[in-house]
Amino acid sequence: MLIKEEQDKIALHFIAGFLNSYGCNSLDDVDGALQHLIDTAKVTQSQYRNGTAEKATSIN
């Protein structure tokens, strides 16, 4: 497993990419996008705990 600093760097990279893809143009956009990401992450976490998560796929 990666050390915390490496995990943080990777997470920030992916969050920045998500915000860019989301098309954020203002702080309100960033707030909404991050809330969407948090909500989706909570659902995904719950699905993994319940064994109902679908296999992750990448979209390009």
N, C-alpha and C positions, 0 to 999 in steps of 0.2 A: 504494500500500500504506500502511496505517496506521502511525503511529509506535509504538514499543514501549510507551509509556505507555497509548496508546489500546487497543492489543492486550491489554495486561494487564488493563485495566478491563473490557473486553468478556469476556475469559476468566473473570475472577472472577465476573462477573454470571451467566454461563451455568453455571459450576460451582455457584454458590449455588442457582440454579434446579434443577439436577440433584439436588443433595443434598436440597432441599425435596421434590421429586417422588419421590425414593427413600424418603422417610419416615424419615429418620434421627432417632433419639431418644437416641443415646448416641455417645460417641467411637468405640466399636467399630463402630457402624453407619456412621459417617462413614468410618472406615478401610476397611471392606468396600466401601462405595459407591465411594470413590476408586480402590480397587484394580480394581474392575469397570470403571470409566471408563478407567483406564490400559490394562488388558488389551484392551478393545474398541478403544481408539485405536490400539494397536499392530497389531491385526489389520487395521483399516481402512487404516493407513499401508502395510502390506504389500500389501494388495489394490490400492491406488492405484499402487504401484510396479510391480506385476505386470500392471496393466491389467485386473484382474478386479473392481474395485469397482463396486457398483451405484450408480445415481444416488441421491443423498441426497434424502430426503423429510422433511417436517416432520410431526410428530404432535401434534395438538391435542386 
